[in-house]
Amino acid sequence: MPPGVGVVETQRAVVFDGDRPLTLDSGAQIPRVEVAYETYGRLNAERSNAVFICHALSGDAHAAGIHEGDDPDRPGWWDNIIGPGRPLDTDRFFVICANVLGGCSGTTGPSSPDPRTGGPYGLRFPLIQVRDLVTVHRALLAELGVERLLAAVGGSLGGMQVLQWTIDHPGEIDGALVIAASGRLSAQNIAFSAVAREAIMRDPDFNGGDYYDTGARPDRGLGLARMIGHITYLSEESMREKFGRRIQDAEMPRFGFDVDFQVESYLHYQGQSFVERFDANTYLYLGRVMDYFDPFRDPVKVQRRVEAGGTSYLVLSFDSDWRFSTAHSKEIAAELRLAGAPVTFREISSSHGHDSFLFAIPDYHETVSGFMDRLAGERDIG
């Protein structure tokens, strides 16, 4: 793989403030919104080469490269796809990734101070929808002087943002890459979200969401929620290959209720490492964002907007993903085609389950590269 983007820095911009608060789709308002974001590559003179990355539930603005002083072996969460010579080629494209509204990595969310009280919002932060995330992304682009995107790219919740963006704001995006996403969560998916939410809210340290100044956070609940979620991100095949029924640090089972199997140890590690970087309230809010997502609810409106937008779509799924299975992606592709959009759909073979979109799978990267090459050719981007 060619070298990546190197050392990068997270930047911040205030995109709503003062007499211009953010008005959400619900009508609720947030007085001040700050956004954390990173950029890779250079914006060309025509401002025609911008690519926006929409991240998944547990992601952030740090998609590629390393921060000063960080472990060079632990780059941004999508580093394998962003950089010179990679599918999102920073020699050609100006790539932007922002932490979403409601996040906990520099963008205004439940852990941020409420200007009206001075204390953290907690559960007083208003409920948000995918289109509200898009509103903030668009405000950031205005700050950066970008009026139209060559492409918007996202996996999972990121793909949902891309899809909503093209429907709500036709004509702003040339190409949309919707990867391992869903246009409408199934009852099973909502059930997983419900159990994760209960794990957090039943933690004795949750304190109704006001745990920031108590000296104790709902780490047990958040860790358990992450463990539940992580099971759904992996495939049975990948778990069998990684862990099987192997015992952790022993030859024989210890026959007790403590961690005994390697898969148990792995899940505990994932839960613990997650609580060190994530906020429990953000997990609640972004999970609920996904539950309520339903962009094709009004097919007549969708058709009118998609026809006007001129966006071409690449919809990708992975054959081992059972969280958002190929059926979800096929439904998205069918709805878009029904609305008159040009759609390319591909199912990629992978053993990594839902997390496949984070891996450097050759067929997957070649498909993304081909789509980006076509978009670049249509806009005469060298």
C-alpha positions as CSV (number, residue, x, y, z in Angstrom):
1,M,0.0,0.0,0.0
2,P,1.4,3.5,-0.9
3,P,2.3,5.9,2.0
4,G,-0.6,7.6,3.7
5,V,-1.3,11.3,4.4
6,G,1.2,11.5,7.3
7,V,0.8,13.8,10.3
8,V,-2.6,15.6,10.4
9,E,-4.3,18.0,12.8
10,T,-8.0,18.1,13.9
11,Q,-9.4,21.6,13.3
12,R,-12.6,23.2,14.7
13,A,-15.1,25.6,13.3
14,V,-18.2,27.3,14.9
15,V,-20.9,26.9,12.3
16,F,-24.0,28.1,14.3
17,D,-23.9,30.7,17.0
18,G,-25.5,33.9,18.5
19,D,-28.4,35.1,16.5
20,R,-28.0,32.2,14.1
21,P,-28.7,29.0,16.1
22,L,-29.1,25.6,14.6
23,T,-32.8,24.8,14.1
24,L,-33.3,21.1,14.0
25,D,-35.8,19.3,11.9
26,S,-38.0,18.9,15.0
27,G,-38.0,22.6,15.5
28,A,-35.8,22.5,18.6
29,Q,-32.8,24.8,18.6
30,I,-29.1,24.5,19.6
31,P,-27.7,27.9,20.3
32,R,-24.1,27.1,19.4
33,V,-22.6,24.3,17.3
34,E,-18.9,23.7,17.0
35,V,-17.5,21.1,14.6
36,A,-14.3,19.1,14.8
37,Y,-13.0,18.1,11.3
38,E,-9.9,17.1,9.4
39,T,-9.0,17.6,5.8
40,Y,-6.6,15.7,3.5
41,G,-5.2,16.8,0.2
42,R,-5.9,20.2,-1.4
43,L,-9.0,21.9,-2.8
44,N,-8.4,22.7,-6.4
45,A,-8.8,26.2,-8.0
46,E,-12.3,25.2,-9.4
47,R,-13.3,23.8,-6.0
48,S,-14.6,20.8,-7.8
49,N,-12.6,18.0,-6.1
50,A,-14.1,17.9,-2.6
51,V,-15.0,14.5,-1.1
52,F,-16.9,14.3,2.2
53,I,-16.5,11.3,4.5
54,C,-19.5,10.6,6.8
55,H,-18.5,8.4,9.7
56,A,-20.3,5.5,11.4
57,L,-21.7,5.5,15.0
58,S,-18.4,5.1,16.8
59,G,-16.2,7.1,14.4
60,D,-14.9,10.6,14.5
61,A,-13.2,13.2,12.4
62,H,-9.8,11.5,12.5
63,A,-10.2,9.3,9.5
64,A,-6.7,9.2,8.2
65,G,-3.0,9.8,9.1
66,I,-1.7,10.2,12.6
67,H,-1.7,13.0,15.1
68,E,1.6,14.4,16.3
69,G,3.1,12.1,18.9
70,D,0.6,9.2,18.2
71,D,1.5,5.6,17.5
72,P,2.3,5.5,13.8
73,D,0.8,2.0,13.7
74,R,-2.6,3.3,14.9
75,P,-3.7,5.8,12.2
76,G,-7.2,7.2,11.6
77,W,-10.1,4.8,11.4
78,W,-10.3,4.7,7.5
79,D,-6.6,5.3,6.7
80,N,-6.4,2.3,4.3
81,I,-8.8,4.0,1.8
82,I,-7.6,7.7,2.1
83,G,-4.2,8.9,0.8
84,P,-2.0,9.2,-2.3
85,G,-2.8,6.4,-4.7
86,R,-5.5,5.0,-2.5
87,P,-9.2,4.8,-3.6
88,L,-9.9,8.3,-2.1
89,D,-6.7,9.6,-3.7
90,T,-5.5,12.8,-1.9
91,D,-3.2,13.6,-4.8
92,R,-6.5,14.3,-6.7
93,F,-9.2,14.8,-4.1
94,F,-9.7,17.2,-1.2
95,V,-11.1,14.9,1.5
96,I,-13.1,16.2,4.5
97,C,-14.2,14.2,7.5
98,A,-16.2,15.8,10.4
99,N,-17.3,14.5,13.7
100,V,-21.1,14.4,13.6
101,L,-23.6,16.6,15.6
102,G,-24.2,14.8,18.9
103,G,-20.7,13.4,18.9
104,C,-18.2,13.4,21.7
105,S,-14.9,14.0,19.8
106,G,-15.0,17.8,19.4
107,T,-18.4,18.4,17.8
108,T,-21.3,19.7,20.0
109,G,-23.2,17.0,21.7
110,P,-24.7,15.9,25.0
111,S,-21.3,16.3,26.8
112,S,-20.9,19.8,25.6
113,P,-21.7,22.9,27.7
114,D,-25.2,24.3,27.2
115,P,-24.6,28.1,26.7
116,R,-27.9,28.7,28.5
117,T,-26.9,26.9,31.7
118,G,-23.1,26.6,31.6
119,G,-23.3,22.8,32.4
120,P,-23.3,19.8,30.1
121,Y,-26.5,19.2,28.2
122,G,-26.8,15.5,29.2
123,L,-30.3,14.3,28.2
124,R,-31.4,17.9,27.7
125,F,-29.7,17.8,24.4
126,P,-32.5,17.6,21.9
127,L,-33.1,14.4,19.9
128,I,-31.6,14.6,16.5
129,Q,-32.2,13.0,13.1
130,V,-29.9,12.0,10.2
131,R,-31.0,15.2,8.3
132,D,-29.8,17.3,11.2
133,L,-26.3,15.7,10.9
134,V,-26.4,16.6,7.2
135,T,-27.4,20.2,8.1
136,V,-24.3,20.6,10.1
137,H,-22.1,19.0,7.5
138,R,-23.4,21.5,4.9
139,A,-22.7,24.4,7.3
140,L,-19.1,23.2,7.6
141,L,-18.8,23.1,3.8
142,A,-20.0,26.7,3.6
143,E,-17.3,27.7,6.1
144,L,-14.8,25.9,3.8
145,G,-16.1,27.5,0.7
146,V,-17.3,24.3,-0.9
147,E,-20.6,24.5,-2.8
148,R,-20.8,21.1,-4.4
149,L,-19.2,17.8,-3.7
150,L,-17.6,15.5,-6.2
151,A,-18.6,12.7,-3.8
152,A,-19.9,11.8,-0.4
153,V,-18.9,8.5,1.1
154,G,-20.0,6.6,4.2
155,G,-20.4,3.2,5.7
156,S,-23.2,2.2,8.1
157,L,-24.6,5.3,9.7
158,G,-22.2,7.2,7.4
159,G,-24.0,5.7,4.4
160,M,-27.4,6.8,5.9
161,Q,-26.1,10.4,6.0
162,V,-25.0,10.2,2.4
163,L,-28.3,8.9,1.3
164,Q,-30.3,11.5,3.3
165,W,-28.1,14.3,1.9
166,T,-28.7,13.4,-1.7
167,I,-32.5,13.2,-1.1
168,D,-32.8,16.4,0.9
169,H,-30.4,18.6,-1.1
170,P,-30.5,17.5,-4.8
171,G,-27.8,18.9,-7.0
172,E,-25.1,19.1,-4.3
173,I,-23.3,15.8,-4.8
174,D,-22.1,14.2,-8.0
175,G,-21.5,10.7,-6.7
176,A,-22.8,9.0,-3.5
177,L,-21.1,5.9,-2.1
178,V,-23.5,4.2,0.3
179,I,-21.7,1.3,1.9
180,A,-23.0,-1.4,4.3
181,A,-26.0,0.8,5.2
182,S,-29.7,0.5,5.6
183,G,-32.6,2.6,4.4
184,R,-34.8,1.4,7.2
185,L,-33.7,-0.6,10.3
186,S,-35.3,-4.0,10.8
187,A,-37.1,-4.9,14.0
188,Q,-34.0,-7.0,14.9
189,N,-31.7,-4.1,14.5
190,I,-34.0,-1.8,16.6
191,A,-34.1,-4.6,19.2
192,F,-30.3,-4.6,19.5
193,S,-30.3,-0.9,19.9
194,A,-33.0,-1.2,22.7
195,V,-30.9,-3.7,24.7
196,A,-27.7,-1.5,24.3
197,R,-29.7,1.5,25.5
198,E,-31.1,-0.3,28.5
199,A,-27.6,-1.4,29.5
200,I,-26.5,2.2,29.6
201,M,-29.5,3.7,31.3
202,R,-29.8,1.0,33.9
203,D,-26.2,1.5,35.0
204,P,-26.4,2.9,38.6
205,D,-23.9,5.6,37.6
206,F,-26.0,6.9,34.7
207,N,-27.8,9.4,36.9
208,G,-30.4,10.3,34.4
209,G,-27.6,11.4,31.9
210,D,-26.1,13.9,34.4
211,Y,-23.0,11.9,35.3
212,Y,-20.3,14.4,34.1
213,D,-19.6,16.1,37.4
214,T,-20.3,13.1,39.7
215,G,-16.9,11.5,39.5
216,A,-18.4,8.3,38.1
217,R,-19.5,7.5,34.6
218,P,-21.8,4.6,33.4
219,D,-18.8,2.7,32.1
220,R,-20.2,-0.7,32.9
221,G,-23.4,0.0,30.9
222,L,-21.5,1.6,28.0
223,G,-19.0,-1.2,27.9
224,L,-21.8,-3.8,27.9
225,A,-23.6,-1.9,25.1
226,R,-20.4,-1.9,23.1
227,M,-19.9,-5.6,23.6
228,I,-23.5,-6.3,22.4
229,G,-22.9,-4.1,19.4
230,H,-19.5,-5.6,18.5
231,I,-21.0,-9.1,18.3
232,T,-23.3,-7.8,15.5
233,Y,-20.4,-6.2,13.6
234,L,-18.6,-9.5,13.2
235,S,-19.6,-12.5,11.2
236,E,-19.8,-16.1,12.6
237,E,-17.0,-17.0,10.2
238,S,-14.6,-14.3,11.5
239,M,-15.3,-15.2,15.1
240,R,-14.7,-18.8,14.4
241,E,-11.4,-18.0,12.7
242,K,-10.2,-15.6,15.3
243,F,-11.4,-17.4,18.5
244,G,-13.1,-20.8,17.9
245,R,-13.6,-22.3,21.4
246,R,-10.0,-21.5,22.5
247,I,-9.4,-20.9,26.2
248,Q,-7.7,-17.7,27.2
249,D,-4.3,-18.1,28.8
250,A,-4.8,-21.8,29.7
251,E,-4.9,-25.3,28.2
252,M,-8.1,-26.4,29.9
253,P,-11.3,-24.7,30.9
254,R,-11.4,-23.3,34.5
255,F,-15.2,-24.0,34.8
256,G,-16.3,-20.8,36.4
257,F,-18.1,-17.6,35.6
258,D,-15.1,-15.4,35.0
259,V,-13.6,-14.9,31.5
260,D,-12.5,-18.2,30.2
261,F,-12.8,-18.2,26.4
262,Q,-10.8,-16.0,24.1
263,V,-13.9,-14.5,22.6
264,E,-15.0,-13.4,26.1
265,S,-11.6,-11.7,26.7
266,Y,-11.8,-10.0,23.3
267,L,-15.3,-8.6,24.0
268,H,-14.2,-7.3,27.4
269,Y,-11.3,-5.6,25.8
270,Q,-13.5,-4.0,23.2
271,G,-15.9,-2.7,25.9
272,Q,-13.1,-1.3,28.1
273,S,-11.2,0.4,25.3
274,F,-14.4,1.9,24.0
275,V,-15.4,3.6,27.3
276,E,-12.0,5.3,27.4
277,R,-12.8,7.3,24.2
278,F,-16.6,7.5,24.0
279,D,-19.5,9.2,25.8
280,A,-22.5,7.1,26.9
281,N,-25.0,9.8,26.1
282,T,-23.6,10.1,22.5
283,Y,-24.1,6.4,22.1
284,L,-27.7,6.8,23.1
285,Y,-28.4,9.7,20.7
286,L,-26.7,8.3,17.7
287,G,-28.3,4.8,18.2
288,R,-31.7,6.5,18.2
289,V,-30.8,8.5,15.1
290,M,-30.4,5.1,13.3
291,D,-33.6,3.7,14.7
292,Y,-35.8,6.5,13.3
293,F,-34.1,6.7,9.9
294,D,-36.6,6.2,7.1
295,P,-35.7,8.4,4.1
296,F,-38.1,6.6,1.6
297,R,-41.2,7.2,3.7
298,D,-42.6,9.6,1.0
299,P,-41.7,8.0,-2.3
300,V,-43.3,10.8,-4.4
301,K,-41.1,13.4,-2.8
302,V,-38.1,11.2,-3.0
303,Q,-38.6,10.6,-6.7
304,R,-39.0,14.3,-7.4
305,R,-35.8,15.2,-5.6
306,V,-33.7,12.4,-6.8
307,E,-34.7,13.1,-10.4
308,A,-33.7,16.7,-9.9
309,G,-30.4,15.9,-8.3
310,G,-28.5,14.1,-11.0
311,T,-26.5,12.1,-8.4
312,S,-25.1,8.7,-9.4
313,Y,-24.9,6.1,-6.7
314,L,-22.6,3.2,-5.8
315,V,-24.4,1.0,-3.3
316,L,-22.1,-1.7,-1.7
317,S,-22.8,-4.6,0.6
318,F,-20.8,-7.5,2.1
319,D,-22.0,-11.1,1.9
320,S,-21.1,-11.8,5.6
321,D,-22.8,-8.7,7.0
322,W,-25.8,-9.8,9.0
323,R,-26.3,-6.5,10.8
324,F,-27.1,-4.6,7.6
325,S,-27.3,-7.5,5.2
326,T,-27.2,-7.4,1.4
327,A,-31.0,-7.3,1.5
328,H,-30.8,-3.8,3.0
329,S,-28.5,-2.5,0.3
330,K,-30.7,-4.1,-2.4
331,E,-33.7,-2.3,-1.0
332,I,-31.8,1.0,-1.1
333,A,-30.7,0.4,-4.7
334,A,-34.3,-0.6,-5.7
335,E,-35.8,2.5,-4.1
336,L,-33.3,4.8,-5.9
337,R,-33.8,3.1,-9.3
338,L,-37.5,3.5,-8.8
339,A,-36.9,7.2,-8.3
340,G,-35.0,7.3,-11.5
341,A,-31.4,7.5,-10.2
342,P,-28.4,5.8,-11.9
343,V,-27.3,3.1,-9.5
344,T,-24.5,0.6,-9.5
345,F,-24.9,-2.1,-6.9
346,R,-22.3,-4.7,-5.8
347,E,-22.1,-7.3,-3.2
348,I,-18.5,-7.8,-2.0
349,S,-17.2,-11.1,-0.7
350,S,-15.7,-10.8,2.8
351,S,-15.5,-12.7,6.0
352,H,-15.4,-9.7,8.3
353,G,-19.1,-9.1,8.7
354,H,-20.5,-5.5,9.1
355,D,-17.0,-4.2,9.8
356,S,-15.9,-5.2,6.3
357,F,-16.2,-1.6,5.1
358,L,-13.2,-0.7,7.4
359,F,-10.9,-3.3,5.8
360,A,-8.6,-3.1,2.8
361,I,-10.4,-5.8,0.7
362,P,-9.0,-5.6,-2.9
363,D,-12.3,-6.1,-4.7
364,Y,-14.0,-3.5,-2.5
365,H,-11.2,-0.9,-3.0
366,E,-11.0,-1.5,-6.7
367,T,-14.8,-0.9,-7.0
368,V,-14.5,2.4,-5.0
369,S,-11.5,3.4,-7.1
370,G,-13.4,2.7,-10.4
371,F,-16.4,4.8,-9.3
372,M,-14.2,7.7,-8.2
373,D,-12.2,7.5,-11.4
374,R,-15.4,7.9,-13.4
375,L,-16.6,10.8,-11.3
376,A,-13.2,12.5,-11.7
377,G,-13.2,12.0,-15.4
378,E,-16.7,13.5,-15.7
379,R,-15.4,16.6,-13.9
380,D,-12.1,16.6,-15.7
381,I,-10.1,16.2,-12.5
382,G,-6.6,14.8,-13.3
